[in-house]
Amino acid sequence: MTVQASPPPLTPRCDQTAVWHALQQHFQRSGQHFDVRQALRSDAGRFARMALQAPGIRADFSRNWLDEATSGLLNDLAHACALPASIEALFAGAALNTTEQRAAWHVLLRCPEDFHSGDAATDAALAETRAAQQAFLQFAEQVRADASITDVVNIGIGGSDLGPAVVVQALEAFRDGDSRKGQGKRVHFVSNMDGDDLGLKLRELDPARTLFLLASKSFGTAETVVNAQAARAWVLQAHGWTGAADAASHLPERLPEPLRQLIARRFVAMTSNGQAAQAFGVQTIFPFSDWVGGRFSLWSSIGLSIAIAVGSAHFRALLAGAHAMDLHFRHTPLARNLPVQLALLDVWYRNFHGLATRCIAPYSHGLRRLPAYLQQLEMESNGKGCDSAGQPLPIATAPVVWGEAGTNGQHAFFQLIHQGPQIIPVEFIVVRERGLGSDAQHRALLANAVAQAQALTEGRSDGPPYTHCPGGRPSTMLVLDRLDPASVGALIALYEHRTFVAGRLWGINSFDQWGVELGKMLARHILEGGAPSKGGEGEGVMAWLR
Ligand SMILES: O=P(O)(O)OC[C@H]1O[C@](O)(CO)[C@@H](O)[C@@H]1O
C-alpha cells in the first residue's frame, strides 16, 4: 500500500546547534580526560544511577566514558535537534525517506490487534497490514501442518535474509519438534550469489519435500533472482524436465501445465512487486507495503520463515516485544530512553572521541549472527556522507560495527581490544536465563562476559610490561532476561530505533542506500558485456577472470 505521507519535520543537524559547540568545549576541557576506572571506584552509586530499563532489556551504562555533565549536554543535544518531533514523525508515518518520498513505518507492523490510531489514513494502513499479516501467518500454519514438507529455504539477501535468519537462529529452542520425524521444518537461508551457497544446501534437500520462500521487496535483486532461477531449474530437473536449461525457458508461459503447477506449489513469494513474482511463476504471493524498508522488514511477510519455524503465536509474541520497545521509545523521557541513550553514546564516541568502530559481543549462541544483522542495519542506514538536504557532512557518521559471539571473540580479537592502541567500545549482550546447557555452563558464560567488561575497565599494571593492560576502556552491557520471542523482538526494535536516532542527529536519511545501488548498476553493466571503468585496475582484473 502506498500512503500519502506527510513531509518530515525540518530538524537541526547536531553539528549546527549551539549545544554542539558547548559539547566541543566540554570535551576539550574535561570530557577527553574522563577516567572510567576512577569514576567507578569513587562513586558507589554510579551503577545504580546509570542503569536503564526497557521492556525485556536492562542496560549498564556505568562503564562508559560518561559523567553527568556529558550526559546532560548530550540530552540537551537531542532536544536541540528536536528529536521528540522526529520520533513522532516516525510513528505518524511521515516521509522520512526523503530521497524515495516514503514513510519508514515498520512500527505499524507491530501494533497489537486492538490498537486504533484515531487517524483515518493510519487506520486504513493498519487494516491492510493486519489482513496481509493474517494471510501469511495462516499460510505458515498450513506449512507447519503439512507433513509432506520437511525443508523450507528462504532465498533473499540483505534485509530479506539477515533479519529472519537472526530471529530463526535466536529462537531455535522454540522451533518445535524434530524435522527428521516430520514434526517441524528445517529452515535454511540462501543469500550469496555464489552458487555454492544454494548448491551445498540443495545437496541435502529433496525437491519433492522442499518449499522455497522468495523474499525480495523489489523482486529484482540480482542475487535473489539468480538463486531463485537456480532453485526453479533444480525443481524442474528433478521432476523430469529435459528442456533447455536457461532461465527464460523456465518461465511459466514456456512450461507445460503440470510443471507450471509444480512451480506454483514449490515457490511462494514475499514481495512488494507481485507482478515480477507472478512472471517468475509464483502464484502464492504475500505482499507488503512500500513503506516497509528492506532492513526493517522482518516484521512483515518477509518474516514468513520465522513464522514457519516457530509458529504464528510466537511470531506475534515477537511483534509484541518489538511493540513494547516502540512504546518505551515513544513515551520515555529522553534521559531514560534506552535507544536514545545508546545513540547519544554513538555520537559522543564517534564525533568527539573519534572512535571509529564498535564491537558487538553477544554472549549467546542464539545471537551469534546479530553482529552481521547490525552491520546492515547500522552501516547501510547511517553510512552516509551527506545530509538529507544533500549537503556534504563535515562530521563522521556510522562507526564500523563488527563482532562475534562471546566467548569465541575472546579467543580471537579481544586481545587487541584489551592491549591494542586503538580504543574500541564493546557492547556485551547477555541472557540471564540459560538455554540448553547446564547451570554450570551458563554461569561460566556469564562470568566470562562480566570478566571481560571488568578487565576492559580495570586493566592490569602488575607484572612485566607485556602483561599490562591499560584499562579505562568503555563498554555497555545489555541484559536480556531470556532469549524468547518477546525479548528478541524488543532487542531488534531497540537497535532499529537507536539507528534511527543516530541518523536523525547526524541529519541523515537512514532509509535509503544509494551507495549499494552504484555497485549493482556497475555489476549489471559488466555482466551485459560493458567494459569496466577505463584507466583503473578493472580492465586488468577482468582479463584474469576471463
Ligand atoms: O528485498 P530486496 O528488494 O531483494 O532487497 C534486498 C536488500 O538489498 C538492499 O536494497 C541493498 O543491500 C537492502 O536494503 C535490501 O534489504
The ligand as an SDF file (V2000), in Angstrom:
LIG
                    3D

 16 16  0  0  0  0  0  0  0  0999 V2000
   14.3900   -7.2200   -0.7200 O   0  0  0  0  0  0  0  0  0  0  0  0
   15.1860   -6.8280   -1.9060 P   0  0  0  0  0  0  0  0  0  0  0  0
   14.4810   -5.8420   -2.7700 O   0  0  0  0  0  0  0  0  0  0  0  0
   15.6270   -8.0330   -2.6830 O   0  0  0  0  0  0  0  0  0  0  0  0
   16.4790   -6.0910   -1.4020 O   0  0  0  0  0  0  0  0  0  0  0  0
   17.4290   -6.7560   -0.6290 C   0  0  0  0  0  0  0  0  0  0  0  0
   18.3740   -5.8150    0.0330 C   0  0  0  0  0  0  0  0  0  0  0  0
   19.0630   -5.0440   -0.9360 O   0  0  0  0  0  0  0  0  0  0  0  0
   19.2380   -3.7100   -0.4580 C   0  0  0  0  0  0  0  0  0  0  0  0
   18.4260   -2.8980   -1.2240 O   0  0  0  0  0  0  0  0  0  0  0  0
   20.6210   -3.2140   -0.6430 C   0  0  0  0  0  0  0  0  0  0  0  0
   21.5260   -4.0480    0.0060 O   0  0  0  0  0  0  0  0  0  0  0  0
   18.7960   -3.7640    1.0080 C   0  0  0  0  0  0  0  0  0  0  0  0
   18.3950   -2.5660    1.5160 O   0  0  0  0  0  0  0  0  0  0  0  0
   17.7350   -4.8020    0.9590 C   0  0  0  0  0  0  0  0  0  0  0  0
   17.4750   -5.3000    2.2240 O   0  0  0  0  0  0  0  0  0  0  0  0
  1  2  2  0
  2  3  1  0
  2  4  1  0
  2  5  1  0
  5  6  1  0
  6  7  1  0
  7  8  1  0
  7 15  1  0
  8  9  1  0
  9 10  1  0
  9 11  1  0
  9 13  1  0
 11 12  1  0
 13 14  1  0
 13 15  1  0
 15 16  1  0
M  END
$$$$
